[in-house]
Amino acid sequence: MDLQALSDFNLVAAHGGFGRASRVTGRPKATLSRRVAELEQSLGVRLIERGSQSLRLTDEGRALHERTDGLLSEIAEAGEAVVLGASTPRGRLRVSAPVVFAHVALGRIGARFALAYPEVQLEIVAEDRKADPVEDGYDLIIRIDPAPDERLVGRRFLNDERLIVAPPGMRRPSPTADGEELAVKAVLLSASSQTAVWRLGSGAEPDVVLKPEPVLRLSSLLMVRDAVLAGAGVALLPKLLVADDIAAGRLAYWGTLRGPAVEIWALQSSRRLIGAKVRAFLDVLEKAFPEKVFVPTI
């Protein structure tokens, strides 16, 4: 199989047409069309159905694209590593990260990386959906408490905690001897359980068990924090998001949710090599959190 023809086919498939692929890559449209036709002839199957207005992959074309696009990227990256001695990060680097983590940390981290590695075109996408590094074209994805997945490899670079915070003037309930649930006016995420209970501790005091009564439901942790800052009620929020507000006295710390630490991981496809640009980004990321445990100044 002609790897150049296969590469051209994947370009056309990824961009949804010969014209778009030509504009993005600078390759002549006629050359792309000829290469794809040669590949179809060598394989003996139709890969693309060409219409007057649109282009559609056949079942065979879709299968070929899904199985070879990532492999060709690996081959290209391996060749780049050999030529450059695996020492000079360069090229495009796409990273997906949860919205809160991206807004709190990745602006500064991205700036440090861009200044240190000017030959890398870094793109960070803030999104809360479960992105797939192969299907969505990411070199690296950051996930909170990821489930085991044999298709992904990576490392934990940070632990965080979930804190119960409140407006400064709101009184924290005292624990009861029998561990009775104490109702509090709360701001919750839209996806939160209707039967949620918060068990929290603060130093040597007995645990307090809170029953949040929602006064407001919001779809974003950033909106939840803003609502608590405005005095709407208490909320359960990541320490990473509220540490500065607690330190400045804008929010009152009521306690830490009992349970295991929150793990934040950087992951990539297990089918891909760890290239120089990914290694460089991971190095900058880990240096931003040298203790691996987020400890705010409060």
TINUFI-619086 format. One record per residue: x, y, z of N, C-alpha, C in turn; residue number from 1; chain; residue in three letters. Coordinates in steps of 0.05 Angstrom, whole numbers, plus 32768, in hexadecimal, padded with zeros to 4 digits. Atoms other than C-alpha are relative to their C-alpha. Example, Ala and Ser with C-alpha at 12.3 -4.5 7.8 and 13.67 -1.06 7.14 Angstrom:
2
  n.c1  n.c2  n.c3  ca.c1  ca.c2  ca.c3  c.c1  c.c2  c.c3    k  c    r
  8012  7FE8  8000   80F6   7FA6   809C  8012  8018  8000    1  A  ALA
  7FF0  7FE8  7FFF   8111   7FEB   808F  7FF1  8016  800E    2  A  SER
This chain:
298
  n.c1  n.c2  n.c3  ca.c1  ca.c2  ca.c3  c.c1  c.c2  c.c3    k  c    r
  8011  7FE8  8000   8000   8000   8000  8012  8019  8000    1  A  MET
  7FF1  7FE7  8002   801A   8045   7FED  7FF9  8012  8018    2  A  ASP
  8005  7FF1  7FE7   8021   806A   8030  7FFA  801E  7FFA    3  A  LEU
  8007  7FE4  8007   8020   80AF   800E  7FE3  8002  7FF7    4  A  GLN
  801C  7FFF  8009   7FDE   809E   7FEC  7FEE  7FFC  8018    5  A  ALA
  8010  8004  7FE8   7FC3   8084   802E  7FFF  8019  8011    6  A  LEU
  7FFF  7FE7  7FF2   7FDA   80C4   8050  7FEE  8015  7FF4    7  A  SER
  8011  7FED  800D   7FB7   80EE   801C  7FE2  7FF9  8003    8  A  ASP
  801C  8009  7FFB   7F77   80C5   8023  7FF7  8009  801C    9  A  PHE
  8007  7FF9  7FE4   7F78   80D1   806F  7FFD  801E  8003   10  A  ASN
  8004  7FE3  8000   7F81   811C   8063  7FE5  8007  7FF6   11  A  LEU
  801A  7FFB  800C   7F44   811D   8036  7FEA  7FF8  8013   12  A  VAL
  8014  800A  7FEE   7F1C   80F3   8067  7FFD  8011  8019   13  A  ALA
  8001  7FF0  7FE8   7F2F   811D   80A3  7FF4  801C  7FFC   14  A  ALA
  800A  7FE5  8006   7F1E   815F   8081  7FE5  8001  7FF2   15  A  HIS
  801A  8001  800C   7EDF   8147   8060  7FFD  8007  7FE3   16  A  GLY
  8002  7FFA  801D   7EF1   8154   8018  801B  8007  7FF4   17  A  GLY
  7FE7  7FFA  800E   7F27   815F   7FE4  8007  801D  8002   18  A  PHE
  7FFB  7FE3  7FFF   7F1E   81AA   7FE3  800A  800A  801B   19  A  GLY
  7FF8  7FF8  7FE5   7F23   81B3   802F  801C  7FF6  8006   20  A  ARG
  7FE6  800B  7FFB   7F5F   8185   8033  8015  800F  7FF1   21  A  ALA
  7FED  7FF1  8010   7F81   81AB   7FFC  8005  801C  800C   22  A  SER
  7FFC  7FE5  7FF4   7F75   81EF   801D  8010  7FFF  801A   23  A  ARG
  7FF3  8002  7FE6   7F8D   81D7   8061  801E  7FF9  7FFD   24  A  VAL
  7FE5  800B  8003   7FCB   81B2   8049  8011  800E  7FEB   25  A  THR
  7FF1  7FF5  8016   7FDE   81D9   800B  8006  7FED  7FEA   26  A  GLY
  7FFC  8014  8015   7FDF   8199   7FE2  7FEC  8005  7FE9   27  A  ARG
  8013  7FFC  8016   7FC0   819F   7F9C  7FE8  7FEC  8002   28  A  PRO
  8017  8010  7FFF   7F79   8185   7F9A  8001  7FE9  7FEC   29  A  LYS
  7FFE  8015  8014   7F87   815E   7F5A  8012  7FEA  8009   30  A  ALA
  7FED  8014  7FF7   7FC2   813B   7F7A  7FF2  7FEE  8015   31  A  THR
  800E  800F  7FEC   7F98   8126   7FB6  7FEC  7FED  7FF4   32  A  LEU
  8014  8010  800D   7F61   810C   7F89  800D  7FE8  7FF1   33  A  SER
  7FF2  8016  800E   7F92   80E4   7F5F  800B  7FEB  8013   34  A  ARG
  7FF4  8013  7FEC   7FB4   80C6   7F9C  7FEA  7FED  800B   35  A  ARG
  8015  8010  7FF5   7F72   80AF   7FB9  7FF6  7FEC  7FEB   36  A  VAL
  8008  8012  8016   7F5D   8091   7F76  8013  7FE9  7FFD   37  A  ALA
  7FEB  8015  8002   7F9F   806B   7F72  7FFE  7FEC  8018   38  A  GLU
  8003  8012  7FE9   7F94   8050   7FB9  7FE8  7FEE  7FFD   39  A  LEU
  8018  8010  8004   7F4D   803A   7FA8  8006  7FE9  7FEB   40  A  GLU
  7FF9  8014  8015   7F68   8017   7F6A  8011  7FEA  800B   41  A  GLN
  7FEE  8015  7FF5   7F9F   7FF3   7F90  7FF2  7FEE  8014   42  A  SER
  800E  8010  7FED   7F6F   7FDB   7FC5  7FE8  7FF2  7FF4   43  A  LEU
  8017  800D  800E   7F37   7FCA   7F95  7FE5  8006  800D   44  A  GLY
  801A  7FF8  7FF3   7F01   7FEE   7FBE  7FFD  801E  7FFE   45  A  VAL
  8006  7FE4  8000   7EDF   8031   7FBD  8001  800A  801C   46  A  ARG
  7FFC  7FF5  7FE6   7EF4   805B   7FF8  7FEF  8019  8005   47  A  LEU
  800E  7FE7  7FFE   7ED0   809C   7FEA  7FEA  8001  7FEB   48  A  ILE
  8016  7FFB  8013   7E8C   80AA   7FCA  8000  801E  7FFB   49  A  GLU
  7FFE  7FE4  8008   7E92   80EB   7FA4  7FE6  800A  7FF5   50  A  ARG
  8019  7FF3  8009   7E54   8117   7F9C  8006  801C  7FF6   51  A  GLY
  7FFD  7FE5  800A   7E49   815A   7F7D  8004  8014  8016   52  A  SER
  7FFF  7FED  7FEA   7E42   817C   7FC0  8010  7FF6  8018   53  A  GLN
  7FF3  800A  7FE7   7E62   814E   7FF3  8011  7FE7  7FFA   54  A  SER
  7FEF  8017  8002   7E92   8116   7FFF  7FF9  7FEE  8018   55  A  LEU
  8006  8012  7FEA   7E82   80D8   8028  8011  7FE7  7FFE   56  A  ARG
  7FF0  8018  7FFF   7EAE   809E   803E  7FEE  7FE8  7FFE   57  A  LEU
  800E  801A  8000   7E97   8058   802D  8006  7FF2  801A   58  A  THR
  7FFA  8010  7FE8   7E96   8024   8064  801D  7FF7  8000   59  A  ASP
  7FE4  8008  8002   7ED9   800C   804A  8013  8018  8005   60  A  GLU
  7FF0  7FE8  7FFC   7EF4   8053   8049  8001  8008  801D   61  A  GLY
  8001  7FF9  7FE3   7EDD   8061   8090  8011  7FED  8010   62  A  ARG
  7FF0  8014  7FF1   7EFC   8021   80AA  801E  8005  7FFC   63  A  ALA
  7FE4  7FFB  8006   7F3E   8030   8087  800A  8019  800E   64  A  LEU
  7FF8  7FE7  7FF3   7F40   8077   80A2  8003  7FFD  801E   65  A  HIS
  7FFF  8004  7FE3   7F31   8062   80E9  8018  7FF0  8009   66  A  GLU
  7FEB  8012  7FF8   7F66   802C   80E9  801C  800A  7FF9   67  A  ARG
  7FE5  7FF8  8009   7F9F   8051   80C7  8008  801C  8007   68  A  THR
  7FF9  7FE4  7FFC   7F9A   809B   80D8  8013  8003  8017   69  A  ASP
  7FEE  7FFE  7FE9   7FB9   8093   811D  801B  7FF3  7FFB   70  A  GLY
  7FE7  800E  8005   7FED   8062   8104  8013  8012  7FEF   71  A  LEU
  7FF0  7FEF  8010   8005   8093   80CF  800C  8017  8010   72  A  LEU
  7FF6  7FEB  7FEF   800B   80C9   8103  8018  7FF6  8011   73  A  SER
  7FEA  800C  7FF0   8036   809A   812D  8019  7FFE  7FEE   74  A  GLU
  7FE9  8003  8012   8063   808C   80F0  800D  801B  7FFB   75  A  ILE
  7FF5  7FE5  8005   806B   80D6   80E2  800E  800A  8018   76  A  ALA
  7FF3  7FF7  7FE8   807B   80E5   812A  801A  7FF1  8006   77  A  GLU
  7FE7  8010  7FFC   80AD   80AC   812E  8016  800A  7FED   78  A  ALA
  7FED  7FF6  8013   80CF   80C6   80EF  800B  801B  8009   79  A  GLY
  7FF7  7FE6  7FF6   80D1   810C   810D  8013  7FFD  8017   80  A  GLU
  7FEF  8005  7FE9   80EF   80F1   814D  801C  7FF7  7FF8   81  A  ALA
  7FE6  8009  8009   8126   80CE   8127  8010  8017  7FF4   82  A  VAL
  7FF3  7FEA  800D   8136   810A   80FC  800A  8015  8013   83  A  VAL
  7FF9  7FEB  7FED   8137   813A   8136  800F  7FF6  8019   84  A  LEU
  7FF3  800B  7FE9   8158   810B   8166  7FEF  8000  8019   85  A  GLY
  8013  8000  7FEA   8119   810C   8190  8005  8015  8015   86  A  ALA
  7FF8  7FEC  7FED   8131   814B   81B0  7FF4  801C  7FFC   87  A  SER
  800A  7FE5  8006   810F   8187   818F  7FE2  7FFF  7FFD   88  A  THR
  801D  7FFF  8003   80C4   818E   819D  7FF8  8014  7FEB   89  A  PRO
  800A  7FEE  8014   80A1   81AB   8161  7FE6  7FF5  7FF4   90  A  ARG
  8018  8009  800C   8060   81A7   813B  7FE8  8008  8010   91  A  GLY
  8019  7FF9  7FF3   8018   81AA   8152  7FFB  7FED  8018   92  A  ARG
  8006  800F  7FE8   8003   8193   8198  7FE5  8008  8009   93  A  LEU
  801C  7FFA  7FF7   7FB9   818D   81AA  7FFB  7FF2  801A   94  A  ARG
  8006  800A  7FE5   7FA3   8184   81F2  7FE3  8005  8007   95  A  VAL
  801B  7FFC  7FF5   7F5D   8179   820E  8001  7FFF  801E   96  A  SER
  8000  7FFF  7FE3   7F4F   818B   8256  7FE5  8009  800B   97  A  ALA
  8019  7FF7  7FF4   7F13   8193   8285  7FFF  801F  8003   98  A  PRO
  8003  7FE3  8001   7EF7   81DA   8285  800C  800E  8018   99  A  VAL
  7FF6  7FF3  7FE8   7F07   81EB   82CD  801E  7FFF  8002  100  A  VAL
  7FE3  8003  7FFF   7F4E   81D0   82CC  800D  8012  7FEB  101  A  PHE
  7FF5  7FF0  8015   7F5B   81F2   828A  8000  801E  8007  102  A  ALA
  8003  7FE3  7FFA   7F42   8236   82A2  8012  8008  8018  103  A  HIS
  7FF0  7FF9  7FE8   7F66   8233   82E5  801E  7FFE  7FFB  104  A  VAL
  7FE3  8006  8001   7FA9   8217   82D0  800D  8002  7FE5  105  A  ALA
  7FF3  8005  801A   7FB5   820C   8286  8007  801A  7FF0  106  A  LEU
  7FF8  7FE7  800D   7FB8   8255   8270  801D  8006  8006  107  A  GLY
  7FE5  7FFA  7FF7   7FF7   8260   8299  8013  7FEA  7FF7  108  A  ARG
  7FEE  8016  8009   8014   821B   828A  8004  8001  7FE2  109  A  ILE
  7FFD  7FFE  801D   8006   8223   8240  8013  8017  7FF8  110  A  GLY
  7FEE  7FEA  8006   802A   8266   8240  801D  7FF9  8005  111  A  ALA
  7FE5  8009  7FFA   8067   8248   8261  800B  7FED  7FEA  112  A  ARG
  7FF8  8013  8015   8068   8210   822E  8006  800F  7FE6  113  A  PHE
  7FFC  7FF2  8019   8060   8240   81F3  801A  8010  8000  114  A  ALA
  7FE8  7FF1  7FFF   8099   826B   820B  8019  7FEE  7FFF  115  A  LEU
  7FE9  8012  7FFF   80C6   822F   8217  8004  7FF0  7FE5  116  A  ALA
  7FFF  8010  8019   80B5   820B   81D5  7FF2  800E  7FEA  117  A  TYR
  800D  7FEF  8015   80A6   823E   819F  7FFA  7FF1  7FE6  118  A  PRO
  8005  800F  8018   80A8   8209   8168  7FE8  7FED  8001  119  A  GLU
  8018  8010  7FFD   806B   81E6   8184  7FE7  8012  7FFF  120  A  VAL
  8019  7FF2  8001   8026   81FF   8172  7FEC  7FF3  8013  121  A  GLN
  8011  800C  7FEB   7FFF   81F0   81B2  7FE4  800A  7FFE  122  A  LEU
  801D  7FFA  7FFF   7FB3   81ED   81B2  7FF4  7FF1  8017  123  A  GLU
  800D  800C  7FE9   7F8E   81E0   81F3  7FE2  8005  7FFE  124  A  ILE
  801D  7FFE  8002   7F43   81D2   81EF  7FF4  7FF9  801B  125  A  VAL
  800E  8004  7FE7   7F1A   81DA   822E  7FE4  7FF4  7FFB  126  A  ALA
  801A  800D  8005   7EE0   81A9   822E  7FFC  7FEA  8015  127  A  GLU
  8006  8014  7FEC   7EBD   817B   825F  7FF6  7FE6  7FF5  128  A  ASP
  8008  801A  800C   7EAA   8144   822E  8018  7FED  8002  129  A  ARG
  7FEB  8015  7FFF   7ED2   8103   822E  800D  7FFD  7FE5  130  A  LYS
  7FF3  8000  801A   7F00   8111   81F3  8010  7FE6  7FFC  131  A  ALA
  7FF0  8017  8008   7F21   80D8   81CD  8019  800A  7FF1  132  A  ASP
  7FE8  7FF5  800D   7F6A   80E6   81BA  8003  7FF8  7FE3  133  A  PRO
  7FFE  8009  801C   7F66   80BE   8179  7FEA  800C  7FEF  134  A  VAL
  8017  7FF6  8010   7F20   80D0   8160  7FFF  801E  7FFF  135  A  GLU
  8002  7FE2  7FFF   7F25   8119   8175  801A  800E  7FFA  136  A  ASP
  7FE7  7FF4  8009   7F6D   8123   8160  8010  800F  8015  137  A  GLY
  7FF0  7FF3  7FEA   7F8D   8134   81A4  8019  7FF0  8005  138  A  TYR
  7FE8  800D  7FF8   7FD4   8125   81B7  8000  7FF9  801D  139  A  ASP
  8001  8004  7FE3   7FC3   8129   8201  7FE5  8008  800A  140  A  LEU
  8019  7FF8  7FF3   7F84   8129   822A  8004  8000  801E  141  A  ILE
  7FFF  7FFF  7FE3   7F7D   813D   8273  7FE5  7FF8  800B  142  A  ILE
  8019  800A  7FF5   7F49   8118   829C  8001  8000  801E  143  A  ARG
  8003  8001  7FE3   7F2F   811B   82E4  7FF6  7FE4  8007  144  A  ILE
  8007  801B  7FF7   7F2D   80D6   8306  7FF8  7FEE  7FE9  145  A  ASP
  8008  8010  8018   7F2F   80B0   82C4  7FFD  7FE2  8008  146  A  PRO
  8004  801C  7FFD   7F15   8069   82C2  8017  7FF1  7FF0  147  A  ALA
  7FEC  800F  800F   7F48   8034   82AC  7FF8  7FFB  7FE3  148  A  PRO
  8006  8003  801D   7F4C   8031   8260  801A  7FF6  7FF2  149  A  ASP
  7FE8  800C  800D   7F7D   8003   823B  8009  8010  7FE7  150  A  GLU
  7FF8  7FF0  8018   7F7C   8033   8200  8010  8019  8007  151  A  ARG
  7FF3  7FE8  7FF8   7F9B   806A   8229  8017  7FFA  8013  152  A  LEU
  7FE9  8002  7FEE   7FDE   8072   824D  8007  801C  8009  153  A  VAL
  7FF9  7FE6  7FF7   7FF8   80AB   8277  8009  8000  801D  154  A  GLY
  7FF6  7FFD  7FE4   8008   80C5   82BC  7FEF  8013  8010  155  A  ARG
  800D  7FEE  7FEE   7FE8   80E5   82F8  8013  8016  8007  156  A  ARG
  7FEE  7FEA  7FFA   8005   812A   8301  7FF7  8012  8017  157  A  PHE
  800A  7FEF  7FEB   7FD9   8148   8337  7FE9  7FF2  8010  158  A  LEU
  8016  8007  7FEF   7FAC   8137   8372  7FF1  8019  8009  159  A  ASN
  800F  7FE9  7FF6   7F74   8166   8387  7FEB  7FF6  8014  160  A  ASP
  8015  8008  7FED   7F3B   8166   83BA  7FE7  8010  7FFA  161  A  GLU
  8019  7FF2  8003   7EF3   817B   83BC  7FF9  800D  801B  162  A  ARG
  8005  7FF0  7FE8   7EE3   81B2   83EE  7FE3  800A  8001  163  A  LEU
  8019  7FF2  7FFC   7EA2   81CC   840B  8007  801C  8007  164  A  ILE
  7FFB  7FE4  7FFB   7EA4   8217   8407  7FE6  8010  8002  165  A  VAL
  8018  7FF0  7FFB   7E73   824E   841A  8006  801D  7FFF  166  A  ALA
  7FFB  7FE3  7FFD   7E6A   8299   8419  800A  8006  801D  167  A  PRO
  7FF4  7FFB  7FE6   7E92   82B7   8453  7FEC  8005  8017  168  A  PRO
  8013  7FFA  7FEA   7E54   82CD   847A  7FEE  7FEA  8007  169  A  GLY
  8012  8016  7FFB   7E32   828A   8478  800B  7FEE  8017  170  A  MET
  7FF7  800F  7FE8   7E35   8262   84BA  8003  7FE2  7FF9  171  A  ARG
  7FFB  801D  8004   7E53   821C   84B7  7FF2  7FF1  8016  172  A  ARG
  800E  8010  7FEC   7E26   81E9   84DB  8014  7FF1  8012  173  A  PRO
  7FEF  800F  7FEE   7E44   81C7   8518  7FF8  7FE2  7FFE  174  A  SER
  8006  801C  8002   7E49   817B   8518  7FEE  7FF7  8017  175  A  PRO
  8011  800B  7FEB   7E15   8154   853F  800B  7FE5  800A  176  A  THR
  7FF6  8019  7FF3   7E23   811A   856E  7FF8  7FE7  7FF1  177  A  ALA
  8009  8018  800D   7DFA   80E9   8546  8005  8001  7FE2  178  A  ASP
  7FF9  7FFF  801D   7E15   80FF   8501  7FE8  8007  7FEF  179  A  GLY
  8019  7FF8  800E   7DD1   811D   84ED  8007  8011  7FE7  180  A  GLU
  7FFD  7FF0  8018   7DCD   8139   84A6  7FF6  801C  8004  181  A  GLU
  8007  7FE4  7FFC   7DCC   8185   84A7  7FFA  800D  7FE5  182  A  LEU
  8008  7FF4  8019   7DA7   81A9   8470  800D  801B  7FFC  183  A  ALA
  7FF4  7FE6  8007   7DCB   81E3   844D  7FF7  8008  7FE4  184  A  VAL
  8006  7FF5  801B   7DB9   8210   8413  8018  7FFE  7FEF  185  A  LYS
  7FE8  8007  8010   7DE6   81FB   83DA  7FFC  8007  7FE3  186  A  ALA
  8000  7FFD  801D   7DF9   8209   8392  800C  7FE6  7FF5  187  A  VAL
  7FF7  801A  800A   7DFF   81C8   836C  8004  8000  7FE2  188  A  LEU
  7FFE  8006  801D   7E15   81AF   8328  7FE6  7FF4  7FF7  189  A  LEU
  8019  800B  800B   7DDB   819E   82FB  7FFF  7FE2  8001  190  A  SER
  7FFF  801D  8001   7DF2   8156   82F8  8002  7FF3  801C  191  A  ALA
  7FFE  800B  7FE5   7DF6   814E   8344  7FE8  7FEF  8008  192  A  SER
  8015  8012  7FF7   7DCE   8117   8365  7FED  8010  8012  193  A  SER
  8014  7FF3  7FEF   7D8D   812C   8386  8003  7FF7  801D  194  A  GLN
  7FFD  800B  7FE5   7DA1   8102   83C3  801C  8003  800B  195  A  THR
  7FE4  7FFD  7FF8   7DE8   811B   83CB  8002  8008  801E  196  A  ALA
  7FF9  7FF9  7FE5   7E05   811F   8411  801E  8005  8001  197  A  VAL
  7FE4  7FF9  7FFE   7E47   8141   8422  800A  7FFA  801C  198  A  TRP
  7FF3  8005  7FE6   7E71   8124   845A  801B  800D  8000  199  A  ARG
  7FE8  7FF0  8001   7EA8   8154   846B  800D  8001  801C  200  A  LEU
  7FF1  7FFD  7FE8   7EDF   815D   849E  8011  8019  7FFF  201  A  GLY
  7FEF  7FE9  7FFF   7F08   8198   84B4  8011  7FFE  8019  202  A  SER
  7FEE  8003  7FE9   7F44   8189   84E0  7FF7  7FEA  8013  203  A  GLY
  8005  8015  7FEC   7F37   8164   8521  7FE2  7FFE  8007  204  A  ALA
  801C  8001  7FFA   7EEC   8173   8524  7FF3  7FE7  7FF5  205  A  GLU
  8010  8017  800C   7EB9   813B   851A  7FF5  8007  7FE5  206  A  PRO
  800B  7FFC  801B   7E9E   8132   84D4  7FE5  800F  8002  207  A  ASP
  801A  7FF4  8003   7E64   815D   84BF  7FF3  7FF4  7FE7  208  A  VAL
  800F  800B  8016   7E2F   813E   8492  7FEC  8014  7FF6  209  A  VAL
  8012  7FEB  800B   7E0D   8171   8465  7FEE  7FF4  7FEB  210  A  LEU
  8014  8007  8015   7DCE   8167   843C  7FFB  801A  7FF0  211  A  LYS
  8004  7FE8  8010   7DD1   819B   8404  7FE4  8003  7FF5  212  A  PRO
  801A  7FF9  800B   7D8F   81BC   83F3  8004  8014  7FEA  213  A  GLU
  7FF8  7FEE  8016   7D97   81DA   83AE  7FEF  8019  7FFE  214  A  PRO
  800E  7FE7  8006   7D85   8223   83A5  8006  8008  7FE3  215  A  VAL
  7FF8  7FFA  801B   7DA6   8223   8361  800F  7FE8  7FF5  216  A  LEU
  7FF2  8015  800E   7DBE   81EF   832F  800D  800C  7FE7  217  A  ARG
  7FF1  7FF4  8016   7DF3   8202   82FC  8010  7FEA  7FF2  218  A  LEU
  7FF3  8015  8010   7E16   81DB   82C4  801E  8001  8001  219  A  SER
  7FE3  7FFC  8000   7E5D   81F5   82D1  800A  8006  801C  220  A  SER
  7FF3  7FFB  7FE7   7E8B   81F4   830D  8008  801D  8003  221  A  LEU
  7FF9  7FE4  8000   7EA1   823A   82FA  7FE8  8011  8008  222  A  LEU
  8019  7FF1  7FF8   7E59   8253   8300  7FF9  7FFA  801D  223  A  MET
  8005  8006  7FE4   7E51   822E   8342  8011  8011  8012  224  A  VAL
  7FEF  7FEF  7FEF   7E8D   8252   835F  7FF6  801D  8000  225  A  ARG
  8009  7FE4  8001   7E73   8295   8347  7FE7  8004  8010  226  A  ASP
  8019  7FFE  7FF0   7E2F   8287   8367  8006  8000  801E  227  A  ALA
  7FF9  8000  7FE3   7E50   8277   83AA  800D  801A  8007  228  A  VAL
  7FF4  7FE6  7FFB   7E7A   82B6   83A5  7FEB  8016  8003  229  A  LEU
  8016  7FED  7FFF   7E39   82DC   839B  7FED  7FFB  8017  230  A  ALA
  800F  8004  7FE8   7E1D   82BE   83DB  7FE8  7FED  7FFE  231  A  GLY
  8018  8011  8004   7DEB   828B   83BF  7FFF  7FE8  8013  232  A  ALA
  8000  8017  7FEF   7E00   8251   83EC  801B  7FF2  7FFF  233  A  GLY
  7FE7  800F  7FFF   7E35   821C   83F9  8003  7FEF  7FE6  234  A  VAL
  7FFC  8010  8018   7E54   81F0   83C3  8017  7FED  8005  235  A  ALA
  7FE9  8013  8000   7E83   81B5   83B8  8010  8005  7FE7  236  A  LEU
  7FF0  7FF7  8016   7EBC   81CC   838D  801D  7FF6  8002  237  A  LEU
  7FE4  8009  7FFF   7F03   81B7   8379  8012  8015  800E  238  A  PRO
  7FED  7FEE  7FF2   7F3B   81D4   83A5  800F  8011  7FEB  239  A  LYS
  7FF2  7FF1  8015   7F5F   81E8   8365  7FF1  8019  7FF7  240  A  LEU
  8011  7FEA  800A   7F25   8216   8353  7FFC  8016  8015  241  A  LEU
  8009  7FED  7FEB   7F18   8237   8397  8017  8008  8013  242  A  VAL
  7FEA  7FFB  7FEC   7F5C   8239   83BB  8006  801E  8002  243  A  ALA
  7FFA  7FE3  7FFF   7F6A   8282   83A8  7FE9  800F  800E  244  A  ASP
  8016  7FF2  7FF4   7F24   8297   83BD  8000  7FFC  801F  245  A  ASP
  7FFE  8006  7FE3   7F2D   8275   8401  8016  8010  800D  246  A  ILE
  7FE9  7FF2  7FF5   7F71   8294   840B  7FFB  801E  8002  247  A  ALA
  8007  7FE4  7FFF   7F55   82D9   83FB  7FE9  8007  8011  248  A  ALA
  8017  7FFB  7FEF   7F1A   82D1   8429  7FE5  8004  7FF1  249  A  GLY
  8019  7FFD  800F   7EE7   82D3   83F1  7FED  7FE9  8004  250  A  ARG
  8010  8018  7FFA   7ECF   828D   8403  8009  7FF5  801B  251  A  LEU
  7FF9  800E  7FE6   7ECC   8268   8446  8002  7FE2  7FFB  252  A  ALA
  7FFB  801D  8002   7EE8   8222   844A  7FF2  7FF2  8017  253  A  TYR
  800F  800F  7FEC   7EB8   81F3   846E  800C  7FE4  8005  254  A  TRP
  7FF5  801B  7FFC   7EDD   81B1   8464  8005  7FF3  7FE6  255  A  GLY
  7FF9  800F  8018   7EF6   817D   8434  7FEF  7FE7  7FFE  256  A  THR
  8011  8018  8004   7EC9   8147   8417  8010  7FE7  8006  257  A  LEU
  7FF2  8019  7FFA   7EDC   8104   8434  8001  7FEE  7FE8  258  A  ARG
  7FFD  8012  8017   7EF6   80D2   8401  801B  8002  7FF4  259  A  GLY
  7FE6  8000  800D   7F31   80C4   83D4  8006  801A  7FF2  260  A  PRO
  7FF8  7FE8  800E   7F59   80FB   83B4  7FF6  7FFF  7FE3  261  A  ALA
  8006  7FFD  801D   7F45   8114   836F  801A  7FFE  7FF0  262  A  VAL
  7FE8  8004  8010   7F78   80FC   833C  7FFD  800D  7FE4  263  A  GLU
  8000  7FF3  801A   7F89   8125   82FE  8016  7FF4  7FEF  264  A  ILE
  7FEE  800F  8011   7FAA   80FF   82C5  8004  800D  7FE5  265  A  TRP
  7FFA  7FF9  801B   7FCB   8110   8283  8002  7FE6  7FF0  266  A  ALA
  8001  8019  800E   7FBC   80D9   8250  8003  8004  7FE2  267  A  LEU
  7FFF  8001  801D   7FC9   80C7   8208  7FFA  7FE4  7FF6  268  A  GLN
  8006  801A  800C   7FB9   808F   81D8  8017  7FED  8005  269  A  SER
  7FEC  8014  7FFC   7FDE   804F   81E9  800D  7FF7  7FE6  270  A  SER
  7FF6  8008  801A   7FE8   8045   819E  8015  8014  7FF5  271  A  ARG
  7FEE  7FEC  800A   8013   8084   8197  801A  8001  8010  272  A  ARG
  7FE7  7FFB  7FF3   805B   8092   81A6  7FFF  8019  8011  273  A  LEU
  7FFE  7FE7  7FF0   806B   80C5   81DC  8015  8012  7FF3  274  A  ILE
  7FEE  7FEF  800F   808A   80FA   81B0  800C  8016  8011  275  A  GLY
  7FF1  7FEB  7FF1   80B8   8133   81C4  7FEE  8016  8009  276  A  ALA
  8011  7FEA  7FF8   8081   8167   81C5  7FED  7FF8  8017  277  A  LYS
  8011  8009  7FEA   8054   813D   81F3  8011  7FFE  8019  278  A  VAL
  7FEE  8001  7FE8   808F   812F   8222  8006  801C  800B  279  A  ARG
  7FFA  7FE5  7FF7   809F   8179   8224  7FE8  800C  800E  280  A  ALA
  8017  7FF5  7FF3   8058   818C   8235  7FFB  7FF3  801C  281  A  PHE
  8003  800E  7FE6   8054   8157   826C  8014  800A  8014  282  A  LEU
  7FEB  7FF5  7FEE   8095   8172   8289  7FF7  801B  800B  283  A  ASP
  8009  7FE5  7FF7   8079   81B9   828C  7FE8  7FFD  8013  284  A  VAL
  8017  8004  7FEF   8038   819F   82A9  8007  7FF6  801C  285  A  LEU
  7FF9  800B  7FE6   8059   8177   82E0  8010  8014  8011  286  A  GLU
  7FF1  7FEB  7FF2   8088   81B0   82F2  7FEE  8015  800D  287  A  LYS
  8013  7FED  7FF4   804B   81DB   82FF  7FF4  7FF5  801A  288  A  ALA
  800B  800D  7FE8   8035   81A9   8335  8016  7FED  800B  289  A  PHE
  7FEA  8011  7FF8   8077   818F   8352  7FFA  7FEC  8016  290  A  PRO
  8006  8012  7FEA   8058   8170   8390  7FEA  7FEB  7FF9  291  A  GLU
  8016  8012  8009   8020   814D   8368  7FE7  8003  8011  292  A  LYS
  8018  7FFC  7FEF   7FF1   8162   83A0  7FFC  801E  8001  293  A  VAL
  8005  7FE4  8001   7FCF   81A5   839A  7FFC  800A  801C  294  A  PHE
  8001  7FF6  7FE5   7FDB   81CB   83DB  7FFD  801F  7FFE  295  A  VAL
  8004  7FE3  8002   7FBD   8212   83DC  800C  800E  8019  296  A  PRO
  7FF7  7FF0  7FEA   7FD6   8249   8409  7FE8  800C  800E  297  A  THR
  8017  7FF7  7FF2   7F9F   8252   843C  8006  8002  801E  298  A  ILE
